[in-house]
Amino acid sequence: MPFFMHQASYKDEQIKALVDRPQNREAMARQAFESFGGKLHQVFFAFGEYDVVAISEFPDNETASAAILSLIATGTFAKAHTTVLMTAAEAERSMRKANTTRSGYRPPSG
């Protein structure tokens, strides 16, 4: 199954709710991901642009997108971003394919 990195920022009212009633949201995220056939590997809280970073696996890109869209639709997050991840072996196969395939692409010239 493909791996994904999810990054999200809570809305201000969600941060206030977490401060007023501290809680671990990992079980809720795990349940949401599993309902789509995914697997949540880890959830991290983070400093910076995003409040939460999660690593997951889903059967395919469409399923991952559906799971994330369902979470975004709850109105919990101010912004969210998902990155498709490749294993080192997948990256090496990609490099080999790039090395042996000649597309004929040429950069624009003036």
N, C-alpha and C positions, 0 to 999 in steps of 0.2 A: 504494500500500500504506500502511496506517496506521503511524504512528510510535509508539514506546513508550520510556519511560524506566524502566529497571530499577535498583533499589537493593538491595544485599545486604550482609549482615555475615557474615564468616567465623566459624566456630566457633574457639575458642581453639586446638585442636589443628591446625587449618588454618593459623592465623597462625604457630604454632611451626614447622610444616613449611616455610612460605615464608621464614621467617628462617633456618632451618637449611640450606635449599636454595633460594636466591633464583631466581625464575623468572618469566617473563612469561606470564601466563595468557590473553592476548588471543587467540592462535591457537586454543587449546582452546575458548574461548567462541565464536569465529567458526565453527569446525567444528560445534559443537552447534547454533547458530542456523541455519546453512545446511542442516543435515540436515532441518530442518523447513520449508525454503523461505524462511527469513528472511534478512535482511541486517544484519550488525552494522556500524554506522557508527563507533562509538568506544567505548572502555573507559577509564574514569578510576579511579584510586585516590583515595580521599577521606578527609579528617579528619572526625570527628564520628560521628553515629549509624550511618552506613553506611560500609563499607570500600571498596565498589565501586559505581560508577555506569556504566551502559551505555545507549547510544542505539541503537535498532534499528528495523527495519521488518519486518512480517510481513504475509502476505496478508489476515489477519483476526484478530479477537480470540481465537477458538478455537485457532487455530494458535499464536499467541503464548502463550496459556495453557498449551498442551500442551508447548511448548518449555521454559517456565519450570518447570512441574511436573516435567519430566524432570530438570532440574538440581537442584531442591530435593530430589527423591527420592534423590539421591546422598548426602545427609547432610552436604554441604559447608558449608551455611550455617545460622547460628543464626536468621536472619530474612531475609525478602525482601519486596520491595514493587514492584509494577509500576503505572505510571501511563500511561494512554492519552493521547497528545499530539495536538493538532490544529494544522494550519498556520494562519497568519493568515487565509488565504482561507477555510478551513473555519470558523473562528471567526466571520468576517464573515457568511457564509451562515447560520450558526446565529443570530446576532444579528438578521438580517433576518427569519428565520422566526419568532423570538420576537416581533418587532415587529408582524408581520402576522397572527399566529395568536392568537385569543382563546380560551383554554381554559375560561373561566368559573370558574376556581379562586378561592376566597375564603379568606382566613386565618381560623383559628378565632377565635371571639369568645366572651366570657364574659358 
